Amino acid sequence: MMKSNNYRRYFVFVTALLLVFRATLSAQQPQKTPTEPARSLMRLGFWGHGSAQQHSSRFLWLRDKQEFTDQELLRPLSLGLASNPVGWNAGVVAEFPLADFGNGASLGMAARVGVSAFSATFLGRSEPTRIGRMDTPEPIEYTIAPNLLALTAEPLLSLRLADNRLSIMAGAQISRIIRERTTIQRGFPTTSSVLPEIRAQIEASEAASIGAPPIVPSIMGGLSWEIPLTANGALLLVPEVFYVIGLQNIANNLDNGGAAASWRVNALRAGLSLKFAPEKPPFLPPPPPVLPQPEAPLAKNEPTKAAPTPAIKRTPQKTAPPPSPKNETSSLRVSIASVVGVKRNGQGMDYPAISAEEFLASSSRYLLPYIFFDEQSAAIPQRYVRLRQSETPNFLPENLVKTASPRTDHELDVYYQLLNIIGFRLRQYPFARLTLTGFNDANAEITDGKMIAGKPLGLQRAERIKEYLQTVWDIPASRILARSGGTRGTADAVDAAESRMVEMQASQAEIFEELRYDYILRQLEPPVVEIQPEIIAPKGLAAWSATITQDIRSGNSAARTTAATPQQKNLFAEYLGKVAPTTLSSNLERATAAFPLRDDDLTITVSAADKERNSSQASVKLPIKTLRLETKRQMNLPDVRVGTYWVFCFDLNSKQILVDERIRRVVQSLKKNITPGAELSITGYADTRGNVQSNRRLSDERAEAVSELINAPSSRVASIEGKGESVFYDNDLPEGRFYNRFVRVDVRTPIVLKR
């Protein structure tokens, strides 16, 4: 029945298209006035649609394993659509003309790229089943709610009519599924004969998967009508309607009791586009032909000579004076107005000479003892790295931090190896025990004592981690305790995300001890330069670029007189754009970290091109003087060693340090380096939750709290400050927010000179 209704809808839709096509062919009249500006048939813009889905389905959905019965029962379940699903679509569009038929008709091509989302709800009941001590059999009701998000690409052919205002479009839609969220709820439709303990055992809500294919093809057709919003027709509002016919099942995990299963979705879309129509390039007529000058015939036996040219009447024309070869008012000009070096204390210096120095340094990678889970899920998220058992013999935590120039924003790369680091260390310390406590959030995971699969969700999460350590790392089950911590946190979405976790505690502090390593630190003074270019393009700026490079030359003077080839340059920074910049800021200390230190000048070059393909550039050189470790050792120069320590133990919106054995060990190691002449810098950070002012104050308070914990002499503390909000890590992730709430302590310890 549903299939016949769909065919009837398709027939009505195609008939309506033919009627509109015929009406517009007979009614179209040229509507342009002589004064209307000529506009191209090219269109650029964006669109948004609402959609109503029509589902054609024939499947039983699942074979449910009833874990609550004495024996395993496979029960086919017939499902029907319980609601009229709706969705939304949005994206960008570009249209290009292919052929102009005249009389306001043309053929074109359109390319649409966007995002599509829709959801549906299916409802079904099993046959009445007697469970436990139930007096009478009762059916079990299932509600299945899939939710899909897809990227779509839509290549279309469009026939324009009615002075190119009406478009009839047809083509394809290619959808790539990028997210699937499906929820299955199980319960009883009535409560009359169901005991409370049976209801608590059966009723559940859990995540599932319909097995959406990655690519879903469809065909589509539609109509649109352009309404000018501006007098010159540059901006257009376009009502649109499309019908999309699915060609493939949108789910793979279907069952139909042995028969062919299918689930296809058609959609009726309606909405608006906002488009821009660029102006047509002006038509330039060809220059008039040059007429040959007639010559008088030569007389017989007369020498050749120039004959007088008969007068030719010509219409006098006004000729423009020849253009000046150097017209300063219309030429492209590029210059560098200023280069300012910004020191660490915030002071500026014009056209600075840069000094670079290397130091021995040590740092660490902090291990956050939490694993965070997705909502209503006990599966370990994919971002946490898991190994095969055969890969564990080659795993070494030290290999995760071997680097010559560490970056602060790589902290999470090590954290995502947490399960493997713990497994490795539990092998190292065979008497250490691990306690895993799983938590649920207070938002939606537990209500009125409901559980998933007969166990608290927090306990399931802890057991998943225990299972991984047992099967992959061969850790005996007797050494790992998995338990449920119940519900924690508030119903706030951000707080709930940080509460869906498994907290890990070990009987020995070495299991979660930070990974410490040595490296070479490079410091530049000033570390940042700000460049102020000036670009004047009277004929319109097409593009500009700015680079910071270093020519690699040998030490002899002859080599310094020759230009460096492209292979002899280090590119430290590059900026590109189409709108003239005001100021460019470059962190040279970070940009030069991946290159060897050299004394060759840094070159700042700004280039630009206008819309008539004229180009110009300007450059400035900054001298750089380097001091390497080898030089300091050979000359026995004063030197320091820099140690960096991290304190991450702060709760959300809290300045209180959660002091544990690991923190005590960090503070003890830090104090060993506070020797006479040592200097401390303490810097606090906060995540982006809350307002900027309160986060700046909170970062100050955290830095002060760590200073009190260290209790170093005030004469040794060079600075205590808060930097406010940190964006080193992704603030949309719970672990990212934890790693953004930290205090950094830098200790500069003098190195005793050799005598």
N, C-alpha and C positions, 0 to 999 in steps of 0.2 A: 504493500500500500504506500509506504514511504517513497519507494522508487518511482511509482507512477505519479505521485505528487511532485517529485523533483522534475520529472520529464515535462509535466504540465507547466511548471514555472519556467523551465528553459525555453519552451515554445513561446510563451507570452513575452519573455524577455527579447528573444530574437525578432518576433513580430513587431514589437515596439521600436526596435532599432531600425527595421526596414521602413516603417511609417515615418519616423523622424527623418531618415535619410531622404525619402521621396519629397517630404514637405520642404525641407531646406533646399533641395535642388531646384524646385519650382519657384521658391520665394526669394532666393538670394538676389540681391541687387548691390552694385558697388555703392558703398557708403562713404568713401573718403572724400573729403573736401580738398580743394587745391591748397589750402593753408595748413592742413594737418601734417605734422612732421612724419617723415617716412620711418617706419619701425621695422626692424628685422623680425623674421618669424622664429628666431632663436629665443628660447625661454630658459630662465634660471630661477629657482625658487625652492620653497619647501611646502609640505602638505601634511594634513592630519585628517584621519578618517575614523569614524566609528563603524563597527561591523556587527552584523547579526549572523550567527552561524546556523547552518542547516546540516544536521548530522545524519548520515546514512550508515547504520550500524547493524551488524549481525554477528554477535559473539556472546559467549557465556562469561568471559573475562578471566575467571580463575578457577583453579581447583584448590579449595581451601583445606589445609591440613588442620583438622580439629584437635589441637593438643589437649583440650580439656575433656576428651572422651577416653574410654578405656581402650579403644582400638582406633587405628588410623582410618578415617573416612575421607574419601574423595567425593566432594559434593559439587557438581556443576551448578553455576549460579547464573540465571538469565537476568540481564540488566536492561533497564529502559531509561531514556533521557528524562530527568526530573525537573529541569528548568530550561528556559530559553536562554542559551548562553550568548553573551555579548563580548566584544573585545575592542581593541583600539589598534590603530596603525599610524605611523608617522615617519617622515623621512624627507629627503631632498630629491629634486627632479631637475633634469636638464633635457631640453628638447632642441632638435636640430632639423632644419628643412632639408628635404631630399629633392623635391621637384615642385615647381610652381606651374599650375595648370592655367593661370589667369582667371579673371572674373571672380576673384575672391576664393579660389579653391587651390589646395596644395596638399602635398604628401610629405610627411615628416616622420622622424623617429624620436622616441622618448626613452630615457633611461631613468628609472626610479630606484633608489636605494633607501631602505628604511628598517624599522623595527616593528614587529607584529606580536601581539599578545592576545591570548584568549584562554578561557577556562570553561569547563562544563561540569555538570553534576549528574551522575548516573545512580539510579536507585534500584535495588533488587532484593528479593527475599528468597531464602532457601526453603525447602520443604520443612514442615513441622518436625522437630527433633526433640526427643526426650533426653535430658541431660541430668545426671546425678539423681537427686530426690525430687525432681519436678513431678507434680501431679499429672499434668497434661502436657502433651508435646506443644512446643511453640516454635514458630519460624524465627530465623535470625535475619535481621535486616542489615544490608550492607549499603553504605553510601560511599561512592568513589568519586573523588573530585580531582581530575588532572588540571594542571596549570602549565601552559607552555609559553616560552618566549623565543622568538626566532628573528634572525636577520634575513631580510628579503631583498632580492634583486628582481626588477621587473623591466625587461626589454619589451617595448611596445611600438607598433606602427600606428600612426595617427593620420586620418583623413580629415582635413580642415575644410569647412564649408561656411556659407553665410558670412562672407567677407572675412573668412579665416577666424571667426569667433566660435563656431561650433566645431568640436573635435569628436570624431568617432574613433575609438582606440581598441586594439586587439593585440594580444601577445601572450607572454608566459610570465609566470611567477615562480621563482626558485627560492625556497625557504630553507635556511639552515637552522636547525634547532640548537640553541645555545643554553637553554635552561629548561629543566623539567622538574616540576614539583607536584607530586601526586599524594593525596591523603586518602586512606581507607578507614572508615569508621564502622564498627560492628556493634550491634545492640539488638534489643528486643523492641518490636513495634508497640507492644502493650505491656502492662505491668501487673495484670490481674493475678496470674498464676506463677510468677517468677519470684523465687525467694531472693532476698537481698544478697546472700552469699553467692548464689548462682549468677546474679546480675553483675556483681563485682568481678566475677571470674571471666565472664564472656565479653562484657562491654569494653571496648578498647578503641584507640585511635593511633594509627601508625603511618609512617611514611612508606611509600611503595614506588614502583616504577612501571610505566606502561611500555617502556622500551621504545621511545620515540626514535624514528630513523633520523640520521643526521641531515639528510637532504630530502625535501618533499617537493615534487614538481606539481604545478597547476597551470591551467590556462585561464585567461581572464579577458574581459571586454568591458567597455564602458563609454560614457558620454561626459563631456564637460562643456561649459559655456563661459567665455571670458567677458568680465565686466570691468571696463577701465575705471581706475580710481583717480587718475590724474588726467589733466587736459591733454597732455602730449601722448598719452597711452603707454607711458613707460612702466607704470605699476598696475598690475591686474589682479582682481579678485576672481577666483575661478571655482564655482560650485561643481562638484564631480560626483558621479555614481559609477560603481564598478560591480561586476558579478564575477566571482572566482570559483572555478570548478576544480576540486582536488582530483588528482590522477593516481594517488597512491595512499595506502593505509598510513595513518599517522601514529600507529602503534604496532610493535612487533610482538609484545607479550600477550597475544590473544589466543583464546581457545574457543572452539565451537563444537566440542564433543566429537571430534573427528571430521566434521564437515568444514568447508572453507569458511574462514572467519574474515570479516572485513569491517573497517571503520574509516570512512572517508568524510571529509568536511568540505562543504561549500560555504561561501560567505557572500553576503550582500553588504557592500561598503558604500558609505556616503560621507562626504565631508567637503573641505575647502582647500584650495591651494592659493598661495600668495606668490606671484611670479613677477619677474622683471624682464622687460623686452628692451634689449639694447637698440640704439639707433643704427640705421643702415649707414654704411660708409658712403660718402658722397660720390656721385658719378662724375668723373672727369672726362670731358670730351677729348678726342684726339686733336693734336695741333693741326692747323690748316696746312695743306701741301704747299711747297715752295714752287712757284711757277718759273719755268725756264725763260731766259731773256732771248728774244728773237734777234737774229743777226742779218745784216744786209748782204745780198749776193755779191760775189767778186766779179769785176769786169774781166773780159778776156785779155790776156797778155799783160795784165797789170800785177805789179808786185802785191804780195799779201800784206794787208794793213788792217788796222782796226777800223771798221765802218761805224759811222754814227748810229746810235741806237734810237729807234723811233720812240717818241714819248708814249708812255702807257699811263692812262688815267687810273689812279688808285685812290681808294678812300683813305683819307689821312687817319692814322691810328696813334693813340697815345701810348707810348712805351714807358714802362717803369724804369727808373735808374738802376744800373747794375748793383747787386747787393755788395755790401762792404765785406771783405774777406775776414775781418775781425770785428764782429758785432758783439760787443761786450754785453749788451742788454739781453741777448737771447742765447748766450752760450752756457753750457753746463760747467759749474765750478764746484770743486770739492776741496775742503781744507780741514785741518784738525785745529780747533780753537784752543783746546787745552788738554793736558794729561795730568791728572792729579793722583799721587800715591796716597792711600789711606793707611796710616799706621795702626797698630793694635790698640793704641790709646785713643783713636778717633781723629788725631790730628792729620792735616793734609799737607802735602808738599808737591810743588809744581815740577813736572818733568824729573822724577826722582832717579837717582842712581840706586839700583837694587842690590842688596846684599843677601846672599844665600849661605846658610850654614847647616852642616849635618851633625846630628847628635845620636849617641846610643840611647835607645828607649825600650821600654817594655809596656805592654798593655794586656788586656784580658778580654775574653768573651764570657759574659754573664749567662748563666743557665737559669731561666725562669722555670720553677718547678711545677708548671701547670700545662695541661693539654686541654685546649678549648674545642667544643663540639658544636655542630650545627643544631638548629632548633628541632626538637622532637626526634633526634637521631642519636644512635649509639655507635655509628660508624666513625672510625678515625678519619678526619678530613684528609683529602689528598695532598694538602700542602705539607703535611708531615712526612718526612722521607722514611720509607720502610725498605728493608733489604730482604733478599732471599737468604736462606740459611747458608748457601754455598758462598755468599759474599762476605760473611762475617769474619773469616780469618784474615782478610785483607783490610779490615776497617781499623783505622787509628784516629782517635780524636785529634791528635796533634796535627794531622794532615789538613784539618779544617781551618787552621789559623796560620799556616805557613805563608807569609806574605811580606814583601819588602816595604810596603807603604799601606797600612791598614786604613780602611774607611769606616767611620762611625756607623754609616747606614747599612753596613753588612752584618750587623749583629744578628739579625733574624736568620741569615743563612746558616749560622751555627745552631741557633735555637731549633730550627726545623729538623735537625739531626738528633734531637733530645732523646728519643726512644733508643736510638742506637748507642749514644754515649752512655746512657744508664745501663743498657745491656752489657756493654764492654766493661764498665767499672764494676758491675755486680760479679762478673767473672774474675776481675782483679782482686776483689775483696770477698772471698767466699763465705765470710761470716756475717756480712752485712744483710740486713733485712729491709724490705721495701713495703710501705703502706700506701695503698691507693684509695683515696676517698672521692667518690663521685657525687656530684651535686646537680640538682635541677634548678632552673630559674623559677621565679615566682610569677612569671607572666602568664604562661599558657600550658606548661608541661604537666603539672599536677593540679587537679581540681577535684575536691571531694574524695580524695584517696584513690583516684584512678591510677592504674598501673598499665604498663605495656608488656605484653607477653608474660604476664604473671609476675614480673619483677619490677622493682623501682628502676626508672630510667638511669638514675645516677649509678646504681649498682651495675647495670649492663655496661655503662661506659668504663667503669673501673675493670670489669672482667675482660673487655676487649683489649685493654692495654696489657693485662696480665697474660692473656692468651698469646699476644705477640711476643712478649719476653720469654714465655715458655717454649713456643714452637720454633722461633727463629734463633734465640740466643741460648736456649737450653738451660734456662734458670729454673730450678726446682720450684714446684708450686708451694712447697712448705715455706719458702723464703719470701713469698709475696702474699700480703693480705689485701683482699679487695672488699670494700664495704661501701654502703650508701651513707652519704651525709645529709640526705633529705633536701629540703628546699632552702635556698639562700637568696639574699638580695631583694630588690624591689621589682615592681612590674615595669619600671622604665626600660625602654628597649635597649639602651646602651648598657645599663647595669645588668640587664638580663643576659646579654651576650657574654659578659665577664663572669656570670654565675654558672653558665653551662660548661662545667670544667671537671677535670679530675686533678685533685691536688695530691702531690707526691711527697712523701717524707721518708728519709732513710735513717737507719740506726747509726750510720757512720757519715760524718760530714763530707768525706772525700767523694761520695757518690755524686753530689751536686756542686762540687767545688768548681770555680771558674777555670777556664782554659787560659793559662798565662803564657806569653810568648815574647820574644825579643825581636826588634826590628830597627831600622835606621830611620830616624825622624829628620825631616828637612823643614827648616823654617826660613821664610823670606821676609825681609823688612824693606818696604812695606809689603804686606801680603796681598793687598787689593789695589788695583788701579781703576780709575774712572776716566773714560775717554769722552770728550765732547766734540763730535764731528759737526761740520757745517756743510750742507749740501744745498746748492741753489740750482734748480732745474726749471727755467722759464717754460720749456716745452713739455714739461711733465716728467716726473721721475718714474722710470720703469722698474728699476731694482737697484739695491745697494748691498755691499758686503763689507765686513771688517774682519781682519785677521790679526793674530799675534803669533809671530814666527821667530825662530832663531836660526840664523845661517850657521852651518857647521863648517868651520874652516880650520886648517892646520895652524900651527903656531908660527910659521915663518911669514914674513911680511909679503913675500911674493904671492903666496896663496891668498892673502887677505885682499889683494887688489883685484882678484878675479871674482866674478859673480858666482854665487852658489847655484848649482843646478837644483831642480825640484827634488831630486833624491837626497840633497844635502841640506834639507830644511826640516826642522821640527815644527809641527803645527800645534800650538798650545791652545788656541781658541779661535772659533769662527762664528760670525753672526751674519745672518741674511735677513732681508726684508724688502718691502715695497713702499713703505712709508718712512720718510726721513726721520731718523732717531734723534733724540735730544741728548741722552747720556747713555753710555754703555759701561757696565761695571763688570770687571773680570777678576776672579780670585786666582791670582797667579800661583799662589802656594799650592792650591789644589790642582791647577792645570798642569804644572810642571812636575808633579809627583811621579809620573810614569816615565820620565826621561832622565838621562844622566846629567849631572851638573856640568855646565860649561861656562866659560867667561865670555863667550861671543855675545854681541849686542842683541837685544830683543827689538824686533821691528813691528811697529803698529801701522797697518795699512788700511785705508778706507778707500773703496772704489764705488763708482756709481755709473749708471747708464740711463739716458733719458729715452723718451718714446720715439725719438728719431735715430736711435742707435748711436748717439754720440756717447763717449765715455771719458771719464776723468778719474784721477786718483791722487791721494796725498799720503805721505808716510812720515813717521817719526821714529827715531831710534832711542832706546833706553839702555845705558850701560849696566852690566851685571857683574858683580864680583863674588866669587864663590870661595868657601872655606870647607874643604872636605875633611873627613875623619883621618885619612891618611896623612894629610898635611899637618893637622894638629898633633898627631902622634910623632911625626918626624921632627917637628919643631918644638915639641914638648910645651904646647900652648895650654892655657887654662881651659878646662872643659867641664861640662856637667852631664849627668845622666838623668833622663826624664822618665819618670814612672807614672802611668795613668791607672787610676783605680775607679771603679764604678760602684755606686750604691743605688740599687733599683727597688729596694723594698719599701714602696709607698703605695698605699691604697688610694682609691679614687678620691680626689679633693682632700687629701690628708697630707699633713707634714710630719706625722708620726712615723718614725723608723721602726719597722718590724724586725727587731734585733734577734738573730738566731746564731747558731754556731758558725755558719758560713760567714756572716757579717763580722763576727768577732775575729775570725781568722784573717779576713781582709784588713781590718783595722790594725791587727797586730803586725801584719806584713808591712803595712803603710808606715807605721811608727818606726820600724827599723831603719827606714830611709830618711828620717828627719834628723839628720846629723847637723853639727855646727856648720852654718852657712847655707843650709837647705832652705828652699822657698816653696810655699804651698799656694796654689790657686784653686779655689772651690767654686764650682759653677752649678747652679740648679736649673732644672727644666720641668715643664708641665705638659700634659697633653692638650688638645684643642677643645676639650669639653668645657663649657662655661664661657665667660667673657674674657677679653684680653687683659683687662686690668686686674681681675681677680687671679688669673693664671700667672701674671707677672709677680704679684704679691706672694702667691703660693710657692713659686720657684725660689724667691728670696728666702722664705721661711724654711724650705727644705735645705738650702745651702747652709743656713745658720744651724739647723738641727744636726747636720753632719759635722760641722765645725765643732759643736759642743761634744759630739761623740768622740771625735779624734782627740780633743783637748790638747791641741798643740800650742806652744808658746805664741803669744800674739806677734812677737817679733819675727816669727817664721812665716806668718800668713800674709802673703802679698795682696790677695783680693778675695772677697766673698761677695758673689753677686748672683742674681737670678736672670736668666735669659728669657723667661716667659715660655710661650708655647713652642713646642718642638715638633718639627715635621720630618725628623730623620726617618721615621717609619710610618706605615700606613695607619692613620688614625681611625679608619673604618674597621680595622681588625682589633679584637680584644687584646691580642698579644702586642700589636703595634702601640696601643695606648699604654700598656704596662711598660714597654721599653721606652716610651717617650716621657715617662715619669721617673726621672733619675737625677743623680748628682754626680758630677765628674770631679775628681780630685787629681790635679797634676802636681807632682813633687819633683823639683829640680834639685838634685843632689850633686855637690861639687865632686869632681874626680881628683884624687890626690896626684900631684905632679911627681914624675920620677926625678930622683936626685942623681 
